[in-house]
């Protein structure tokens, strides 16, 4: 049990955890229940309670008035199986995040976790609190001094008490895209390449990636198999950061960019594509 407030807390496996990795961070000390489930916890400025058990990894309850007792009934957890089967893909990290903003049960208690899964295997989590979640593959991309983490194949899922849910990261009939980024300047050793699916209405979500990679030194790249459909492929180039930029926080905008659109067929092969970088700071 944790007293929570006025700020929120991430909990998992009976501990307060780091907001990114999901590993214990020691920022809050829990009060343990006895064999009958009874507990006392100093409230201080808290306005709610966070609970983490073997049965349900995270739950939130209202804080009673001083001197009053409270009976907390934990929900039956739900289970989630995550399958991963993509030809040529390596072991991947999976990022799970509860969408607290869309939950009636949570406001100050947060839950998210990053786990590894090998290609051809699956993860099973059996103690998830009922709520809405986003699940994605996570990939860290690096070039020179620049590094960025990106979510790939982000998928929403609703966990229901007592029910089993499943997500499959798979592309059984995909066709990979290969190509080169042309025009890498001397101060941009490699570039980032992002693959984004085009929706039926023609729009593209900025942060919803189907694939993401760093090119080789000659600008070459190859995607994982892509399911049939329309895609936008974007390349971004970042020069070496100045000392001032290295000290600055926030997102750095790419100086060099390129974009193409293509359609992936049901089968066969695609001709190699070329993305020609444009210097966004150069006058027309």
Buried (B, 14 or more C-beta within 10 A) or exposed (E): BBBBBEEBBBBBBBBBBBEEEBEBBEEBEBEEBEEEEEBEBEBEEBEBBBBBBEEBBBBBBEBEEEEEEEEBEBBEBBBBBBBBBBEEBEEBBBBBBBBBEEBEBBBBBBBBBBBEBEBEEBBEBEBBBBBBBBBBBBBEBEBBEBEBEBBBBBBEBEBBEEEEBEBBBBBEEBBBBEBBBEBBEEEBBBBBBBBBBBEEEEEBEEEBBBBBBBBBEEBBBBBBBBBEBBBBBBBBBBBEBEEEEEEEEEEBEBBBBBBBEBEBEEEEEBEEBBBEBBEEEEEE
